[in-house]
C-alpha cells in the first residue's frame, strides 16, 4: 500500500520543481531589463538556453556525477543514473523515486549556469556561450554539486551548513561570473543603462516566486521544514529590499527601483544557505544586512572598473557568503533538524566557523580559478568576444531579431 505521506512528498517536490522553472523567464526578464535595449534578446537567449544545454548533460551523466555513487568523495560514478538505465522500476509503486530528485536537481544545475551569464553581458559570442555553459557545468558545477549535495568530500570532512545551495549555486555562479567578466574584459563602448525597469521588477517578482520552490522544495517533501523555510525566505527577501534601499538613500539621497529589486534578490540569496537555521527575527536581520552589504559591494565593484553590470558577483557570490556566515554566528532553529541549529552567539561551537570558512574558500576559489582557465582556453582556441562594432546590437547581429519594433 502506498504511503499517503510519500505521495504528498512527491506531489510537493514536483510542484516545487514547476515553480523553480519559472525562475528562467524571471532571470531573463531581470537581466534583460538591466541590459541595453538592443541586447535584450541576447540575454534572454543566454539564460533560457541553459534549459537545453544543461538538461541534456544532466540526463546523460550530470545527475550521476552529482548524486551518484561517490568515487572517493571527488565525483559521482557517471554510470549510476545514466539516462535512468537500470532505474526504470524505482518509482513504479507511485512513491518517491530517483526521478523526482533528478527532475528537481536538473533545475538547480540550469539556473546556476544562467546566473553566470551576468559576466558576459554585451560582448560574448552566443556560440561561445553555448560551449562555455556545457563545459562549465561539467567541470565546475557537477563536482561542486557532488561535494555539497552528494556524498562528497566537503560534506565528509568539513562541518559546514548549507541548506539549499549557498555554495554550489550562488557562490559558485557569482565568482564564475566575475572570472568570466575579467577575462572578457570591459565593453569597448559606454556600458548601457537598464532599458526597462518594469521588466526588472517583473523579473524580480517571478524570481521571488521561484525561490519559494527552490528553498521549499529542498526540504524533500511536504513537511515542516518546507513550511519553515518558505516563511524565512519571504522575510529575508523583504528586508533585503529594505537594506539595499536604505543604503542608497543614505549614500546617494535616493532609493531606486533597481535597488529595490536587487535588494530583494540579495536577501533571497543570503537566506538560501540559512533558511532552516534562523528564526523569523534572524531572517529579517539577515535580509537587511545582506541587502545593505550587497549595495555597498556593487558600488565598490564599479569603482574597480569591473564590467559585470548585472551584479551576479555581488548579489550571488557575496550575498551567499553573508548568508553562510550569518547562520554560523546567529543560527537558531530547534525544530527543523534532528539536532538544533545554534550559532556561536547562541551557544554553538566555534569550530563551526572554521568549517564554514573552509567551505566558502574552497567553493569560491575552485569556481573562479576553473572558470578563468576554461574561458582563457576558449579564447585562445575559438575566440569568445564579438567584434567591437557589434556590441551595441547583439540582438540583430547574433540572432537576426529585435526586441522592439520602433516603426
For each residue, the residues with C-beta under 8 A, 3 or more apart:
1:
2: 6 7 93 94 95
3: 6 7 95
4: 7 8
5: 8 9 221 222
6: 2 3 9 10 95 96
7: 2 3 4 10 11 94 95
8: 4 5 11 12 221 222
9: 5 6 12 13 96 220 221 222 223
10: 6 7 13 14 94 95 96 97 100 221
11: 7 8 14 15 222
12: 8 9 15 16 216 217 221 222 226
13: 9 10 16 17 96 100 101 104 217 220 221
14: 10 11 17 18 100 103
15: 11 12 18 19 213 217
16: 12 13 19 20 104 212 213 214 216 217
17: 13 14 20 21 103 104 107 213 217
18: 14 15 21 22 213
19: 15 16 22 209 210 212 213 214 217
20: 16 17 23 104 107 108 111 210 213 214 217
21: 17 18 24 107 210
22: 18 19 25 26 206 209 210 213
23: 20 26 27 107 111 206 207 210 211 214
24: 21 27 28 47 48 50 51 110 111 114
25: 22 28 29 48 203 206
26: 22 23 29 30 203 204 205 206 207 209 210
27: 23 24 30 31 47 111 114 115 203 207
28: 24 25 31 32 43 44 47 48 203
29: 25 26 32 33 199 200 202 203 206
30: 26 27 33 34 199 200 203 204 206 207 261 265
31: 27 28 34 35 43 47 117 118 121 203 310
32: 28 29 35 40 41 43 44 196 199 203 403
33: 29 30 40 194 195 196 197 198 199 200 201 202 203
34: 30 31 194 200 258 309 310
35: 31 32 39 40 42 43 121 122 192 194 195 310
36: 39 40 122 192 193 195 392
37: 40 192 195 196 403 404
38: 392 393 394 395 396 402 403
39: 35 36 42 43 121 122 192 392 393 394 395
40: 32 33 35 36 37 43 44 195 196 395 403
41: 32 44 45 394 395 399 401 402 403
42: 35 39 45 46 122 126 394 395 398 399
43: 28 31 32 35 39 40 46 47 117 121
44: 28 32 40 41 47 48
45: 41 42 48 49 126 398 399
46: 42 43 49 50 114 117 120 124 126 129
47: 24 27 28 31 43 44 50 114 117
48: 24 25 28 44 45 51 114
49: 45 46 52 53 129 130 133
50: 24 46 47 53 54 110 111 113 114 133
51: 24 48 54 55 110
52: 49 55 56
53: 49 50 56 57 113 130 133 134 137
54: 50 51 57 58 62 106 109 110 113 133 134 137
55: 51 52 58 59 106 110
56: 52 53 59 60
57: 53 54 60 61 62 134 137 138
58: 54 55 62 63 102 105 106 109 110
59: 55 56 62 63 83 102 106
60: 56 57 82 83
61: 57 64 65 78 82
62: 54 57 58 59 65 66 106 109 137 138 142
63: 58 59 66 67 68 80 81 101 102 105 106
64: 61 67 68 76 77 78 79 80 81 82
65: 61 62 68 75 76 78 138 142 143 145 146
66: 62 63 76 105 109 142 145 146 149 150
67: 63 64 76 80 81 101 105 145 146 149 150
68: 63 64 65 76 77 78 79 80 81 146 150
69: 76 77 80 151
70: 73 74 75 76 77 146 150 151 152
71: 74 75 76 77
72: 153
73: 70 147 151 152 153 156 157
74: 70 71 143 146 152 153
75: 65 70 71 78 142 143 146 152
76: 64 65 66 67 68 69 70 71 80 146 150 151
77: 64 68 69 70 71 80
78: 61 64 65 68 75 82
79: 64 68 82
80: 63 64 67 68 69 76 77
81: 63 64 67 68 84 87 98 102
82: 60 61 64 78 79 85
83: 59 60
84: 81 87 88 90 98 99 102
85: 82 88
86:
87: 81 84 90 97 98 99
88: 84 85 92
89: 92
90: 84 87 97 98 99
91: 94 95 96 97 98 99 100
92: 88 89
93: 2
94: 2 7 10 91
95: 2 3 6 7 10 91
96: 6 9 10 13 91 100 221
97: 10 87 90 91 100 101
98: 81 84 87 90 91 101 102
99: 84 87 90 91 102 103
100: 10 13 14 91 96 97 103 104
101: 13 63 67 97 98 104 105
102: 58 59 63 81 84 98 99 105 106
103: 14 17 99 100 106 107
104: 13 16 17 20 100 101 107 108 217
105: 58 63 66 67 101 102 108 109 145 149
106: 54 55 58 59 62 63 102 103 109 110
107: 17 20 21 23 103 104 110 111 214
108: 20 104 105 111 112 145 165 169 214
109: 54 58 62 66 105 106 112 113 137 141 142 145
110: 24 50 51 54 55 58 106 107 113 114
111: 20 23 24 27 50 107 108 114 115 169 214
112: 108 109 115 116 137 141 165 168 169 172 173
113: 50 53 54 109 110 116 117 133 136 137 141 173
114: 24 27 46 47 48 50 110 111 117
115: 27 111 112 118 169 170 173 174 177 312 316
116: 112 113 119 120 133 136 173 176 177 180 312 371
117: 31 43 46 47 113 114 120 121 129 177 310
118: 31 115 121 177 181 308 309 310 311 312 313
119: 116 176 177 178 179 180 181 184 308 310 312 313
120: 46 116 117 123 124 129 180 181 184
121: 31 35 39 43 117 118 187 307 308 309 310
122: 35 36 39 42 187 191 192 391 394
123: 120 184 185 187 385 386 391
124: 46 120 128 129 132 180 184 384 385 386
125: 128 129 383 384 385 386 398
126: 42 45 46 129 130 394 398 399
127: 130 131 382
128: 124 125 131 132 378 382 383 384
129: 46 49 117 120 124 125 126 132 133
130: 49 53 126 127 133 134
131: 127 128 134 135 378 382
132: 124 128 129 135 136 180 374 375 378 384
133: 49 50 53 54 113 116 129 130 136 137
134: 53 54 57 130 131 137 138
135: 131 132 138 139 374 378
136: 113 116 132 133 139 140 141 176 371 374
137: 53 54 57 62 109 112 113 133 134 140 141 142
138: 57 62 65 134 135 141 142
139: 135 136 142 143 370 374
140: 136 137 143 144 172 176 366 367 370 371 374
141: 109 112 113 136 137 138 144 145 168 172
142: 62 65 66 75 109 137 138 139 145 146
143: 65 74 75 139 140 146 147 152 366
144: 140 141 147 148 167 168 172 363 366 367
145: 65 66 67 105 108 109 141 142 148 149 150 168
146: 65 66 67 68 70 74 75 76 142 143 149 150 151 152
147: 73 143 144 150 152 153 154 155 168 362
148: 144 145 152 154 155 162 165 167 168 363
149: 66 67 105 145 146 152 165 168
150: 66 67 68 70 76 145 146 147 155
151: 69 70 73 76 146 155 156
152: 70 73 74 75 143 146 147 148 149 155 156
153: 72 73 74 147 156 157
154: 147 148 157 158 160 359 362
155: 147 148 150 151 152 158
156: 73 151 152 153
157: 73 153 154
158: 154 155 355 358 359 362
159: 351 352 355
160: 154 167 324 352 355 356 358 359
161: 273 274 277 324 327 328 331 341 352 356
162: 148 165 166 167 168 273 324 359
163: 166 215 218 229 272 273 274 275 276 277
164: 169 214 215 218 229 272 273 275
165: 108 112 148 149 162 168 169 170 214 218 272 273
166: 162 163 169 170 171 269 270 272 273 274 320 321 323 324
167: 144 148 160 162 170 171 172 273 320 324 359 360 363
168: 112 141 144 145 147 148 149 162 165 171 172 363
169: 108 111 112 115 164 165 166 172 173 272 316 320
170: 115 165 166 167 173 174 269 272 273 316 317 319 320
171: 166 167 168 174 175 316 317 320 321 324 360 363 364 367
172: 112 140 141 144 167 168 169 175 176 363 364 366 367
173: 112 113 115 116 169 170 176 177 312 316 317 367
174: 115 170 171 177 178 312 313 314 315 316 317 318 319 320
175: 171 172 178 179 313 317 363 364 367 368 371
176: 116 119 136 140 172 173 179 180 367 368 371
177: 115 116 117 118 119 173 174 180 181 308 310 312 313 316 317
178: 119 174 175 181 182 306 308 312 313 317 368
179: 119 175 176 182 183 367 368 369 371 372 375
180: 116 119 120 124 132 176 177 183 184 371 375
181: 118 119 120 177 178 184 306 307 308 313
182: 178 179 185 306 372
183: 179 180 372 375 376 379
184: 119 120 123 124 180 181 307 375 384 385
185: 123 182 307 385
186: 191 305 306 307
187: 121 122 123 190 191 307 391
188: 388 391
189: 388 391 392
190: 187
191: 122 186 187 307 309
192: 35 36 37 39 122 195 392
193: 36
194: 33 34 35 197 200 258
195: 33 35 36 37 40 192
196: 32 33 37 40 199 200
197: 33 194 200 201 257 258
198: 33 201 202
199: 29 30 32 33 196 202 203
200: 29 30 33 34 194 196 197 203 204 257 258 261
201: 33 197 198 204 205 257 260 261
202: 29 33 198 199 205 206
203: 25 26 27 28 29 30 31 32 33 199 200 206 207 261
204: 26 30 200 201 207 208 260 261 262 264 265
205: 26 201 202 208 209
206: 22 23 25 26 29 30 202 203 209 210
207: 23 26 27 30 203 204 210 211 265 268
208: 204 205 211 212 237 264 265 268
209: 19 22 26 205 206 212 213
210: 19 20 21 22 23 26 206 207 213 214
211: 23 207 208 214 215 233 237 268 272
212: 16 19 208 209 215 216 230 233 234
213: 15 16 17 18 19 20 22 209 210 216 217
214: 16 19 20 23 107 108 111 164 165 210 211 217 218 272
215: 163 164 211 212 218 229 230 233 271 272 275
216: 12 16 212 213 219 226 227 229 230 233
217: 12 13 15 16 17 19 20 104 213 214 220 226
218: 163 164 165 214 215 229 275
219: 216 223 225 226 229 276
220: 9 13 217 223 225
221: 5 8 9 10 12 13 96 226
222: 5 8 9 11 12 226
223: 9 219 220 226 227
224: 227 228 335 336
225: 219 220 228 229 276 336 337
226: 12 216 217 219 221 222 223 229 230
227: 216 223 224 230 231
228: 224 225 231 232 275 276 333 335 336
229: 163 164 215 216 218 219 225 226 232 233 275 276 336
230: 212 215 216 226 227 233 234
231: 227 228 234 235 280 283
232: 228 229 235 236 271 274 275 276 278 280 282 283
233: 211 212 215 216 229 230 236 237 268 271 275 283
234: 212 230 231 237 238
235: 231 232 238 239 271 280 283 284 287
236: 232 233 239 240 267 268 270 271 275 283 284 286 287 290
237: 208 211 233 234 240 241 264 265 267 268 271 287
238: 234 235 241 242 264 267 284 287
239: 235 236 242 243 267 283 284 285 286 287 288 291
240: 236 237 243 244 263 264 265 266 267 268 270 287 288 290 291 294
241: 237 238 244 245 260 261 263 264 267 287 291
242: 238 239 245 246 263 287 288 291
243: 239 240 246 247 263 266 267 287 288 289 290 291 292 293 295
244: 240 241 247 248 259 260 262 263 264 266 291 292 294 295
245: 241 242 248 249 255 256 259 260 263 291
246: 242 243 249 250 255 291 292
247: 243 244 250 251 259 291 292 295 296
248: 244 245 251 252 254 255 256 259 295
249: 245 246 252 253 254 255
250: 246 247
251: 247 248 295 299
252: 248 249
253: 249
254: 248 249
255: 245 246 248 249 259 260
256: 245 248 259 260
257: 197 200 201 260 261
258: 34 194 197 200 261 262
259: 244 245 247 248 255 256 262 263 295
260: 201 204 241 244 245 255 256 257 263 264
261: 30 200 201 203 204 241 257 258 264 265
262: 204 244 258 259 265 266 294 295 298 311 315
263: 240 241 242 243 244 245 259 260 266 267 291 294 295
264: 204 208 237 238 240 241 244 260 261 267 268 291
265: 30 204 207 208 237 240 261 262 268 269 315 319
266: 240 243 244 262 263 269 270 287 290 291 293 294 295 314 315 319
267: 236 237 238 239 240 241 243 263 264 270 271 286 287 288 290 291 319
268: 207 208 211 233 236 237 240 264 265 271 272
269: 166 170 265 266 272 290 315 316 319 320 323
270: 166 236 240 266 267 273 274 286 287 289 290 319 320 322 323 326
271: 215 232 233 235 236 237 267 268 274 275 278 283 286 287 323
272: 163 164 165 166 169 170 211 214 215 268 269 275 320 323
273: 161 162 163 164 165 166 167 170 270 320 323 324 327
274: 161 163 166 232 270 271 277 278 282 283 286 323 324 326 327 331
275: 163 164 215 218 228 229 232 233 236 271 272 278 283
276: 163 219 225 228 229 232 333 336 337 341
277: 161 163 274 327 331 332 333 336 341 343
278: 232 271 274 275 282 283 286 326 327 330 331 332 333
279: 282 283 332 333
280: 231 232 235 283 284
281: 284 285
282: 232 274 278 279 285 286 326 330 331 332
283: 231 232 233 235 236 239 271 274 275 278 279 280 286 287
284: 235 236 238 239 280 281 287 288
285: 239 281 282 288 289 326 330
286: 236 239 267 270 271 274 278 282 283 289 290 322 323 326 330
287: 235 236 237 238 239 240 241 242 243 266 267 270 271 283 284 290 291
288: 239 240 242 243 267 284 285 291 292
289: 243 270 285 286 292 293 322 326
290: 236 240 243 266 267 269 270 286 287 293 294 319 322 323 326
291: 239 240 241 242 243 244 245 246 247 263 264 266 267 287 288 294 295
292: 243 244 246 247 288 289 295 296
293: 243 266 289 290 296 297 318 319 322
294: 240 244 262 263 266 290 291 297 298 311 314 315 318 319 322
295: 243 244 247 248 251 259 262 263 266 291 292 298 299
296: 247 292 293 299 300
297: 293 294 300 301 313 314 318
298: 262 294 295 301 302 311 314 315
299: 251 295 296 302 303
300: 296 297 303 304
301: 297 298 304 306 308 311 313 314
302: 298 299 305 306
303: 299 300
304: 300 301
305: 186 302
306: 178 181 182 186 301 302 313
307: 121 181 184 185 186 187 191
308: 118 119 121 177 178 181 301 311 312 313
309: 34 118 121 191
310: 31 34 35 117 118 119 121 177
311: 118 262 294 298 301 308 314 315
312: 115 116 118 119 173 174 177 178 308 315 316 317
313: 118 119 174 175 177 178 181 297 301 306 308 316 317 318
314: 174 266 294 297 298 301 311 317 318 319
315: 174 262 265 266 269 294 298 311 312 318 319
316: 115 169 170 171 173 174 177 269 312 313 319 320
317: 170 171 173 174 175 177 178 312 313 314 320 321 364
318: 174 293 294 297 313 314 315 321 322
319: 170 174 265 266 267 269 270 290 293 294 314 315 316 322 323
320: 166 167 169 170 171 174 269 270 272 273 316 317 323 324
321: 166 171 317 318 324 325 360 364
322: 270 286 289 290 293 294 318 319 325 326
323: 166 269 270 271 272 273 274 286 290 319 320 326 327
324: 160 161 162 166 167 171 273 274 320 321 327 328 356 359 360
325: 321 322 328 329 356 357 360
326: 270 274 278 282 285 286 289 290 322 323 329 330 331
327: 161 273 274 277 278 323 324 330 331 341 343
328: 161 324 325 331 343 344 348 352 353 356
329: 325 326 343 344 345 353
330: 278 282 285 286 326 327 343 345 346
331: 161 274 277 278 282 326 327 328 341 342 343 346 348
332: 277 278 279 282 341 342 343 346
333: 228 276 277 278 279 336 337 340 341
334: 340 341
335: 224 228
336: 224 225 228 229 276 277 333 341
337: 225 276 333 340 341
338:
339:
340: 333 334 337
341: 161 276 277 327 331 332 333 334 336 337 348
342: 331 332 346 347 348
343: 277 327 328 329 330 331 332 346 348 352
344: 328 329 348 349 350 352 353
345: 329 330 348
346: 330 331 332 342 343
347: 342
348: 328 331 341 342 343 344 345 352
349: 344 352
350: 344 353 354
351: 159 354 355
352: 159 160 161 328 343 344 348 349 355 356
353: 328 329 344 350 356 357
354: 350 351 357 358
355: 158 159 160 351 352 358 359
356: 160 161 324 325 328 352 353 359 360
357: 325 353 354 360 361
358: 158 160 354 355 361 362
359: 154 158 160 162 167 324 355 356 362 363
360: 167 171 321 324 325 356 357 363 364
361: 357 358 364 365
362: 147 154 158 358 359 365 366
363: 144 148 167 168 171 172 175 359 360 366 367
364: 171 172 175 317 321 360 361 367 368
365: 361 362 368 369
366: 140 143 144 172 362 363 369 370
367: 140 144 171 172 173 175 176 179 363 364 370 371
368: 175 176 178 179 364 365 371 372
369: 179 365 366 372 373
370: 139 140 366 367 373 374
371: 116 136 140 175 176 179 180 367 368 374 375
372: 179 182 183 368 369 375 376
373: 369 370 376 377
374: 132 135 136 139 140 370 371 377 378
375: 132 179 180 183 184 371 372 378 379 384
376: 183 372 373 379 380
377: 373 374 380 381
378: 128 131 132 135 374 375 381 382 383 384
379: 183 375 376 382 383 384 385
380: 376 377
381: 377 378
382: 127 128 131 378 379
383: 125 128 378 379
384: 124 125 128 132 184 375 378 379
385: 123 124 125 184 185 379
386: 123 124 125 390 391 394 397 398
387: 390 391
388: 188 189 391
389: 392
390: 386 387 393 394 397 398
391: 122 123 187 188 189 386 387 388 394
392: 36 38 39 189 192 389
393: 38 39 390 396 397
394: 38 39 41 42 122 126 386 390 391 397 398 399
395: 38 39 40 41 42 398 399 401 402 403
396: 38 393 399 400 401 402
397: 386 390 393 394
398: 42 45 125 126 386 390 394 395
399: 41 42 45 126 394 395 396
400: 396
401: 41 395 396
402: 38 41 395 396 405 406
403: 32 37 38 40 41 395
404: 37
405: 402
406: 402
407:
